[in-house]
Amino acid sequence: MTYDLSRLFLKAPLVPAVAQDADTGRVLMLGYVSREALEKTLETGTAWFWSRSRQELWNKGATSGHILAMTAVYADCDEDALLYLCRPAGPTCHTGQVSCFFRNVKEYEHERRA
């Protein structure tokens, strides 16, 4: 069965893609993907995004060596967002942090339900 990629781009030319560490489950980054970026990801097995600031395709880690090696790509139930499961070859964030999500805004204490 072949997935119809065009379904992902019916609402917008770019879709958000969350990169998650396939081994730890840690969320690494959020990027935006054009159809061409998704096709390159599927073809090469490394994460590609569309750089909104530079207006160009971007192979994550091509310069730093900290690539995101893909293990799977999932579309959400509405088919307007992607989950990139990957294995990072170093820190994902350009700041040197493992994840781009390192700034704690607030934590909440809640009772856990069984």
N, C-alpha and C positions, 0 to 999 in steps of 0.2 A: 504494500500500500504506500503510495506516495502522497505526502502532504501538499496541499495546494497553498503555496506561499502567498498568493495574491489575496487570500482571505484576511491576512494580517494587515494589509495596507489599504483596506477599503475606507477606513475612517480618516486616515492621515498618512502622509508620506514617511513619517518617522514613528517608530513605536519604541516605548521604553523597554530596556532589557536589564534585568537584575542579574548580576554575576554573583554566584554563590559557590563557595568551596565545596566540592563534591565529597570531600572526606570529613570535614568538620561541621558543615552546615552554616558556617559563618557567612553573612552577607558581605561581599567584597566591594561592590560598586554598583552604581546605576549609570547606564549610558543609553544613548539613543541609536537605533538601528534603521538604516534605509534597507530597501530590498536588496540592493547591491552588497551592502555590508553583511546582511544575513546570508546571501549566496556565497560570499567569500568565506564566512565562518564555516558554513556547511562543507565547502570544498576543501579548505585548508586544515580544519580541525583546531584552529586558533581563533580567539575572539576578535572580531572586527566591529567597529562602531562608526557612526557618522559624527564627526566633530562639528558641533553647532558653532563654536567660536571660530574655527578655521575654515569651515565650509568645505571639508574634504573627508575622504575615507581615512580611517585610522586603525591600524593593526596594533592593538594594545600590547605593549611591551617590545615592539620592534626596535625601538631605540635603546631602552634600558636593559633589555634581555629578560624582563619580568613578564613573559607572555602568560596568557591564560589558555592552557591546553584544555580543549573541550572534552567533556565526557557525555553530555546530552544537552539537547535544546528542547524546551517545552513551551507551548503556547498556553495562555490562560483560557478560562472558559468563555470569555467574550471575544477571544482571538484578536486582542489589541495590545497585548503585552507579552514579553518573553522572559523566560528564566534560562539563563546560561549556567549549567552546572559545569564546573571546571576545576582544574588543578593549577594553582598559581605557581610560577617559577620564581618566587620572590615576593616582595611587598607589592600590593596592587596600587596603593595610593601614590601619587606623584610626590607626596610629602615624605615618603619612606615608611609610612604606617602600613601594617598588614592589610587593613581595610580602610576605605574612605569614610566609613562611619565610626569615627573615634571621638567625636565631640559630644559629650553627654549634655543634653539639654535639660532633662529631668528624668528621674526614675520614680516609679510608683510602687507602693507596697500594697498588695492585694492578697486576700485569702485565696489559697488554691483550692479548687473544688476537685473532689475525687472523681 
